[in-house]
Amino acid sequence: MHVLATLIPAENVYPDLSGVRGKETLLSIVGALLTFVLIVAVLMLIISAIVWAVSSAHGNPHTATKGKSGVFVALGAAALAGAGVAWMNFLLNLGDTL
């Protein structure tokens, strides 16, 4: 095993990150998707809150529960979209340091 290591010299191999293009394209795609997700989440939040309020006022607990879960799903989607942007920024910054 040591003989093989002495016959083949060790070379430092590093990734060539200048060969990969498209960081700007990736950022624009992620930005567009984030905008779409946040618009849908806000609309879902508004509609679910209205359904929750109206059904609670009229004494319909089943529909009020559906509206309440819709509000929480919309808030979760907005939080996950924000976390996705933070994760993408972390990975892009990590890629620049390699």
N, C-alpha and C positions, 0 to 999 in steps of 0.2 A: 504494500500500500504506500509506503514512504518512497519507494523507488519511482512510482508513477507520479507522485507529487513533485519530485525533483526533476523529472523529465519534462513535465508540462509547467511552464512558468505561470504563476498566478497574475492575472490582470484585473485591474479595477474596472468594473463595468457599471455604468450609471445610465438611468433612463434619459432619453433625449426628449425633453418636454417641448423643445422648440419645434419638433416635427408634428405636434398635435395642435391643430388650429380649431377655432370655433368657440372660444370662451365667451366672446361677445354674443354669439348666437345663442348659446346656452343660457346666458343671463337674460336675454330678451324673451326667450321661450318661457323660462321660469317666471319672469315678471308678468307676462301675459296670463299664464295659468293662475298665478296668485291673484291677479285682478279679477279674473272670472270666478274663482272660488270665493273670494271675499264678497263680491256682488251677490252671488247666489246665497251665501250664508246670511247676509244682512236681510235679503228679501225673505228668506226662510224664517229668520228670527222675527221679523215684523208680522208675517202671516201667522206663525205659530203663537205669538203673543196675543194677537187679536182673537184667534180661535180659543185660546186658553181663557181669556177674559170674558168673552161672550158666552162660552159654554159654562163657565163657573157662575156667571150671573143668572143664567137660565136654568141652573140646577141639573146639568148633564155631566155627571162625574166621569163617564167613560171618554167623552170627547175632550173634557178638560185635561184628563191624563195624557191623551194623545198630543194635545197642544203643549203641555208641559214638557213632554219628552222631545217634541220638536224644537222647543227653545233650547234645551240642553244639548241636543245634537248640533244645532246651529252654532252654539258657543264652542262646542268641541271641535267642529270643523274649522272655525276661525282660528282657534288655538293651534290646531295641527298645521294649518297653513302657515302660520307664523313660525312654528317650530321647523317646518320644512325649509323655509327661507333661511333660518339660522343655521340649519344643518348644511344646506347647499353652500352658504358663505363660508362655513368652517371647512368644508371639503375643498372648495376652490382656493382658499388661503393655504391649506395644507399642501395642495398640489403645487402651489408656487414655491414652497420651501423645499420641495424634493430636489 
